[in-house]
Amino acid sequence: MFAIRRWWGLYARRAGLIALAVGVAWAIRVTQGAVIYEIYQWITYPLQAGLTQPEQIENAYVLELQERIVELENQNQSLKSLVDYKANLPGESVTAAVIGRSADHWWHQVTLGKGSRSDIAVGHVVSGYGGLVGRVIAVTPNTSRVLLVSDPNSQVGVTISRSRVMGYMRGQRGNRVTVEFFEKNPDVKAGDVVVTSSYSRLYPSDIPVGRIESVNLSKSPAPEATIQLSSPVGALEWVMVQPFEPLEDVDGPPVELVPEGEP
Amino acid sequence: MVSTSRHLQQTKQRLWLNVGVTVISVLFCLLILPVRLPGMELLGIAPNWLLIWVVAWSVKRDPFEGAIAGLVLGLLQDGMTAPLPTHSAGLILTGILTARLQKQRYIQEDFVSVALITFGMAVISETAMAMQVSLQMMIESRQILPSLSGVWLYHQRVALSSAIISSLWAPVLYYPLNRWWEKQGIVED
């Protein structure tokens, strides 16, 4: 008993400080760093970029329009044969500035300068000039964090706009993005436009993603293609956040998508 | 009697001042993490400010203190990115190893040696991350081998860039912090 009291007398303050530090760090971890991102937003507010957009973004925008036209044409053709087509109307989108990049080297994330006060919520879909960018994974009142499609943890169901071949896209570490197809011999060639598929749970369908850069049909276990993302994910300045309700629980394992045209 | 209580008060003030300086320096590191300033990144990789802080803290302290600092800052970085894989593992290792180095005895006190320690620790902590990512993949993934090799290729690039850029920026944080702690008599010259 005496030993404990003596120890307490000697180390009470030290133990208290350690407990406080660990406790605060744990709280910040549990709240996903909300306090820090709010302070970050507050400090960088005067420094955030104005409405200047470099040519790169303009080019990407033109590219997006072209891809949208290709997609619309293809869709129009298939629509003629469909009767029960249900349009999913996109809601009002919010434009937000990118105020920070990822806080470590292993995640591809960006921080936006708007949050739940601007009606952004977890699961909303983020697109930039050029096409799909990612989805919101955490919000604070004035900031929100976006997991980019180039992150290995984000998987997106995609369709080749020309041939309607399905596959799923995932980021590879180091700015490469690949698509794996479900068919053994998919009708894909370099230059094809890639859009999100209607089977995607986390993203609405028909958002332009990019173009096929190269195809590797002999890849095991599934044929693989490398994609060039049409939005400049490494140099984002402004993005649009679109309300979207994920179809199922987000944190579950990825569903096995059923390839189109099979019984 | 009066002088003792005044002395006690002064010690208390100094303690809170020290806590304040420590907290503010950590906050500074956290706030600078998402920033990519020109000249502060190499191949898109920014200095690992929290790692530099842990090194600066642990250089003249005992391994236990280093480990606690690593744990706390790792939890904070988890909060700012994602909880798994945890950054604490690498930073705790950094804290313990840096404190165990006994720098005063073996290495001369200067910027170069701090930069060197930071270089080594950056490689170690990125390796800890890569191992966790690999482990996670082995547990979860269906096809391990191609993606695993991808992780370790990426690890090479990240570890090297992070080590170079962090060691270059290490003195910026180490110098003022160390000067403050020396002046306060918390660590010896």
Contacts between the chains, C-beta under 8 A, distances in Angstrom:
chain1	res1	chain2	res2	distance
A	13	B	15	7.6
A	17	B	19	7.1
A	18	B	68	5.6
A	21	B	68	7.0
A	21	B	72	4.8
A	22	B	68	7.3
A	22	B	71	6.5
A	22	B	72	5.9
A	22	B	75	7.4
A	24	B	72	7.9
A	25	B	71	7.4
A	25	B	72	4.2
A	25	B	73	7.4
A	25	B	75	3.8
A	25	B	76	5.1
A	25	B	79	7.7
A	26	B	75	5.7
A	28	B	75	7.0
A	28	B	76	5.6
A	28	B	79	4.4
A	29	B	75	4.5
A	29	B	76	6.9
A	29	B	78	4.8
A	29	B	79	3.9
A	29	B	83	6.6
A	30	B	79	7.4
A	31	B	79	6.9
A	32	B	79	5.7
A	32	B	80	7.8
A	33	B	30	7.8
A	33	B	76	7.2
A	33	B	79	3.7
A	33	B	80	4.1
A	36	B	27	7.6
A	36	B	30	5.1
A	36	B	31	6.9
A	36	B	76	7.5
A	36	B	79	7.2
A	36	B	80	6.2
A	37	B	80	7.4
A	39	B	27	7.4
A	39	B	31	6.4
A	40	B	31	5.3
A	40	B	34	6.5
A	43	B	31	6.4
A	44	B	35	7.8
A	99	B	34	7.7
A	100	B	34	2.9
A	100	B	35	6.4
A	101	B	34	5.5
A	101	B	35	7.7
A	101	B	36	5.1
A	101	B	46	7.6
A	102	B	34	7.0
A	102	B	81	6.6
A	103	B	30	7.9
A	103	B	33	4.1
A	103	B	34	5.3
A	103	B	77	6.3
A	103	B	80	4.0
A	103	B	81	5.1
A	104	B	33	7.5
A	104	B	48	7.5
A	104	B	77	6.1
A	104	B	80	7.8
A	104	B	81	5.2
A	104	B	87	6.6
A	104	B	129	8.0
A	105	B	45	5.4
A	105	B	48	7.5
A	105	B	126	7.1
A	105	B	129	7.9
A	105	B	158	4.6
A	105	B	161	8.0
A	105	B	162	5.9
A	106	B	81	7.6
A	106	B	85	7.5
A	106	B	129	5.6
A	106	B	133	6.8
A	106	B	158	7.4
A	107	B	81	4.8
A	107	B	82	6.1
A	109	B	81	6.6
A	111	B	34	5.5
A	137	B	82	8.0
A	152	B	147	7.7
A	172	B	150	5.8
A	173	B	150	5.7
A	173	B	151	6.4
A	173	B	153	7.6
A	173	B	154	3.5
A	174	B	150	7.9
A	174	B	153	7.5
A	174	B	154	5.2
A	174	B	157	6.6
A	175	B	44	8.0
A	221	B	143	6.2
A	234	B	44	6.8
